[in-house]
Amino acid sequence: MTNTSAVTTTDLARRGGQALFPDGSRVLARLFQPGQELLGHGISRAEAIIARVLRLSDAEVSSTLASALRQFGNRHRDLSAIFAAHSAVVEHLLPTVLTADRRQLIGACFTQEYAVEAAALFNPSMVAHPDQTGLAPGELRFVMSVRALGEGHISSIEFRTGVLAGGDSIRLNTPTPFLESGRITLSTAGNYTVTFPADRPMSERILFPASADETHGIEDARFTRFTESDGKVTYFATYTAFDGGRVAPRLLHTNDFVTFDSTRLDGGGATDKGMALFPRRVDGHYLMLSRWDRENISVVSSPDARAWSDPVTIYRPTQPWELIQLGNCGPPIETPGGWLVLTHGVGPVRTYGIGAILLDLNDPTRVIGALRQPLLAPTETERDGYVPNVVYSCGALVHQDTLVLPYGCSDSAIRFAFVDMPALLQRLTAAGPPMVS
């Protein structure tokens, strides 16, 4: 392929023609809570808003509510139910006797639309879908998580689905126009569960910040299809919680993408961004890639996937395109030749590239192969965006003999690349370990 990037890349990756761009019309109906007090009056803004609604005539209430339902009803599955839920939040401020329309209008006044991906859509992670029925021979259905960025630089996690076939073929399902943040159940120590209606399409489910350490966003979910020693398959994802000042790694667990459990991670290895779980236990332990020191790739272990050991650094920046820092681009992929790890390197002018290393199957702390050039670097058509000069992925998927690599372009769009797996493994094996470990 023709290399039009500023960084010399390998000839292994083929770019596909499809791309996903942010859609400002994808909105979530969220609770609107005015937080300021009315100075000198000693009452909250919420009370003042309710008082204004109570002063309206029945005719004004009916016409105002009808207008809101007419304008916004086709943007949400059940807007009346949303208004009812938001009205219930201020129930303690409402009169005992209230007409249904007036209660609905109060709920509308405490509702706002949030355009979850108005600013950016990027950093995808791809895994095999739990439902593989109804496909033609040679096809594979996938789930792809994507990081959406909206007003206030708040990140959330959305989902897309599609089907892979042969010949670099990828069919993306068109997302529905609706979004649902699910029912959140808080538990101890900042952990929580999110449950979605099982009959809703995957593209309607959005993981929106729910805990105190997520108030400014949840970032870069790295999903892996995890197989236990008894053959049971489940799904995990690491992600970064951000509260505006600190970052903290968290772990998602789901069997069906309907119910998600989110838990905090502890231990010396569970710090900073960019953790990625191995897809099975090794010697009875969970293993994770870590970037605890912000610039090197390490391996940490855990008996329970919650408390993580001190990190063992396995790969440091060695190439010109890695001078600033290293990290992973998703969970390791098991191959006959070793654990394939896609990496991101950051070089001069904060330019990102996606590379690859190979770890020993039995001892993943040992690097047995490392590409001397990245698989991908930003082309001239990919370098402009919300954060320039970035190509980045949170997880690829192997289908037949092809590595399907979804990647974010300058934090503004998602594209796809395809890599011949036998050729990549041969190149890594021939390259051998890095000169400096």
N, C-alpha and C positions, 0 to 999 in steps of 0.2 A: 504494500500500500504506500501511497505518497505521504511522506512525513512533512507536515506544514507547521509543526510545533517548534518552539524555540529550543526544546530539549530533544536530543536524539533518542528515539525509541526503538524497540525491537520491531521486527516485521511479523509478529505473531498475532496481533489483534486486528480484527476486522470490524469496522464501525457499521452499525445498522442505520437504517434511514428513519426509524421512528423516534419521536420525542414527546415528552410530556411537559406541559407548561403550566404555570399557576393559573387558576381560574378564580377570579374574584367573586363569582356568583355562588361559590360553595360556602354557605354560611351556616353557622350554628346559632340557635336561639338560646341565649344564656341569661341567667339571672342578672338584672341590673340593680345594683345596690348603691344609691347615693350615700356617700360616706361623710359629707360635711354637715356640720350643725348650722342652724340658723342663729347667728350671733345675736345676743341680746334678747332672744325669745325663749331660749331653753328648750326648744323642740327640735326633733330631727327633721331632716329633709323628707324622710319617708312619711312622717306624720303630716307634713305640709302638703305633699303630693296627694295623699289619701283624702285630706280635707277638701282639696280642690275638686276631686272626683265626686265627693259626697255632695258638693254644692250644685253640681250639674242637674238639670232637669232629666226626667226619665227619657224624654225625646232626644236630648243631647247625648246622653249615655248610649242609647241604642244606635244613633247615627255614627257616633265616633267609633264605637266598637265595630260596627259593620264596615266602616271604612278601613280599619286596621286589618280585619279579616280578609277583606277584598284585596288589599295591597300585598299582604304577606302570606296569605293562606296557601298559595301554590308553591311557596318556598320551603315549606315544612310539612311533614306527614300529618301531624295533628296539632295545629296551632292552638286550638281551644284547650287541649289537655296541657299544653305548655303554659298557657295563661293561668289555668287552674293551679298548676304546681307552684308557679311563682306567686300567686295570690296567697297560697297557703303559707308561704314563708313569712308574710306580714300579718298572718291571721290574728296575732295577739294585739294588733293595732286597729282591728276592724270592729264595727258595731256588730252586735249579736244578730240583728235582722238586716239582711242585705239581699237585694235582688240578684239573680244569676248574672244578668248583663252587667250590673255595676261591679260585681265581684270579678267578672272577666276583664272589664276595663282596667280595674286596679292591677290585675295580673299583667295586662299589656303594658302598663306604665312601669312595671318592674321587669321588663323584658328588653333585651337588646340583641341585635344580630352582630355576630363576630365573623368576619371573613378570614377563615383559618389559613388560607394559602394566598392571600392577596399580595404578600411581599415576595414569597419564594416557595418553590417545591423542589426538593433535592434529597440527596443522601439515602438512596434506596437499599433495601435488603430483601433478597429473594429466597423463598423456600418452597418445597413441594407442598401443594395444597392437601389437606387431610382427605378431600373427596376426589378420587380419581375415576369416578364412574362416568359412563357415557362418552368416552373418548375413542377416537380412531386409533388403530395400532401405531405405536411409535410416538404418540402424543403424551404430553405431561402438563397437567394443570398446576399453576403456581399461585402463591400469594406473595405480593410485594408490599412491604411496608415503605412508607415515604415520610420524610420530615416536611411538615408544612409550617410556614412562618407567616404570622399575621401581624396586626396592629400591636405596637409596643414591643416588637421583637420577641413575641411569645411563640414558642414552638409546640407543636402537637404531632401525634403520629396518626396518619391515615393509612388506608389499605387500598390496593388495586389487585385485580386478578386477571389471569389470561392463560393462554395455552402455548406451549412450545412444541414445535414439530421439527422435522429435519431441515437441513439447508438454511440455517440461520433464520428460520421462520419464527415469528412471535406474533401472536394475536392478543391484543389488549382489549379487555371488556370495557365498554364505556361506563363510567361511574354514574350512578343515579344522582339527581339534583339535591337529594336530602342528606342530612348528617344527624347522627344520634350519638350523644356522649355516654349513654348507658347509665345504669343504676349503680351508684358508688356506695360501698359499704366499708366504713372505716373500722380498723381493728387496732391492736396495740402497737406501740413503737413506730407509729407512722406508716404501718403497712395498710393495704386496702385491697378490695376486690371490685372489679368492674364487670357488670353483666349486661349483655345486649339481648334484645329480642332475637331468638334463633331464626326467625323467618325473614329477617331483614338482610338485604344484600351486604356482602362484605364491605363494599365501598361506602356504605352509610355509617360504618362504625369508626369512631374517632376516639383515640386515647388523649384526653385533655388533662392538663395539670390538675391534680386532686389532693396532694399532700402539701404540708408546709414547706418542704424542701423543693417543691416543684413550682412555686408561685410564678416564676419567670420562664418556665418552659420545661418540656421533656424533649431530649435531643437524641438523634442518631441511634435508633433501635437497631440492634444487630441480632436478627433472628437466626436460630439454628434448630433443625429437626433432630431431636435428641433421642437416641436409642438406648434403652436400659439393657442390662445383661440378660434379662429374661425375654428380650425382643419387643417389649412395650415401647411404643413411640409416643413422644410428647414434644412440645415446643417450648423453648426458652428464648428470651431476648434480654440482653443487657442494654441499658440506656443511661443517659446522663440526666440527672435532676439538677435544676438551677434555681436558686432562690433570690437571685439578683446580686449576690456577693460570693457565694460558695457553690462549688459543683460537688455532686455526690453520685456514685454509681448505684444503680438499682437493678433488680432482676424481675422480669416478667415471666410468668408461667401460664401456659394454656394447653388444653387438650384439643380444643375445637374452634378457637378464635371467637367464641361466644362469651366465655367467662375467663377473665384474666386476673391473676393474683400478682400484686406488686409488693416486693419486699426490699428492705434496705440491706446493703451488704456491709460487712464489717471485716476488720483485720488489716494487717499491714499491707497486703496486696490489693485491697479494695479502696484505692484512692484515685482521684482525678478521672479523666475521661478515657474512653476507648477500650474498655474491657470487652472480651469476646470469648464465649464458651466453646470448648471442644464438643463435638457432637456425640461423644460417648465417654464413659469413664476410662481411665488408663490406670492399671494396677489398683482398681477399686476406688480411685479418687476422681473427683471432678477436677478438670484442669481449665485454666482460663489464661488467655493472653492479656497482658496488662501494660499500660504506659504510665505507671505510677509516678515516674520522674519527669514526664512530659517530653522526653526525647529519645528514649530507647524502648525496645520491645522486650518484655519479660514474660515469664511463665509463673503462675501461682497455682496452688492446689487447695482443695477443701474436701472434708469428709461429707459435708451436707449442703454444699452450694450456697452457704450463707456467710461463714467465717473463712477468710482467705489468708493463706500463709504469706510470709514475707517473700518478695519477688526474687526470682533468679533471672538476671539479665542474660538474654541469649543473642541479641543482635543490636549492634550500635551503628550509627551512620558511617558509611564507608565510601559512598559514591558522591560525586559532585552534586547530584540532584537530591541528596539526602543531608546536606550540610547543616540545616537548621534543626530538623527533628525527624523521627520515624514514628510510625504507628501502624496498626493493622487496618485493613479494609474489609473486616468481617471475620466470622468464625473460621477456624481451620477446616479444610476439606480433606477427608481421608481418601488416599489413593494407594495403589499397590506399592508405589515408590516412596511414600512418606506423607506427612501432613503438609498439604499445600496451604500456604498462608499468603494472601494478597496483602500488600503493604502500601502505605502512603509515605512518600518522602517529601520533604519541603526543602527547596533550594533557594538560590538567590532571587530577590524580589518576591519572596513568599510565593513561589510557584510550586504547585503540587504535581506530583506524578504518582501513578499506581504501578508498583512493582510486584515481585513475587519471590518468596523464599520457600525452601523445602526442609521440613524437620523430620528427624528420625522417628519412625512409627513407635518404637519401643521406648525411646528416650527423647521426648519432644524438646528437651533443653539443648539438644545438639542440632545445629544447623548443618545440613549436608549439601545444600545448594542455594545459590542466590544469584538472581539476574544482575548483570552489570549495567543494564539499561532498563528503564521502565517499560512496561507494556503500553501504557497510555500517558500522554502529557497533553495539556490543553492545546488544541489547534486554534488558528486565528478566529474561527467561528465559535469557539467555546470559551474564550478567555475573558469575555466581557459579561458582567452580571453584578448581582448583589455583593458578592465577594469575588473579585477578579482572579484569574489565573489558577483556578482550582478544578481538578477532576478528583472525585472522591466517591467511594462506595462503602456500604455497610454490610455487604454480603452477596456473593455470587452463587450460582447453582449449576451443577453439572447435569447435562442431559445428553445421553448417549456418549459420544466422544467430544462433546463441545462444552466449554466453560462459557456460560451465559453471564455476562458481567453488566449489570445495570449500574450507572454511575451518574452522579450529579455534576453539572457543568456550572462552575462559578456560582454555586448556590442559587441558581435561577431556573434550571430545567433539568430533566432527566433524559438520558440517552442510553443506548445499549451497544455493547461490544461483544464479539464472539471470538473465542480462542480455541484452537485445536489442542485438546488435552495431551495426546501423546507427544506432540511436538513441544509443548511447553515443558512437560516432564523430562523429555530428552535434553532440552536446552538447560534446565536446572541441574540435571545430573552431570552434564558435561562441564558446566560452569564450576561446580564444586562449591565448597564453603567460601565465605568472604575472606579477604586477606587479613582483616582485623576483626576479631570476635568480641 
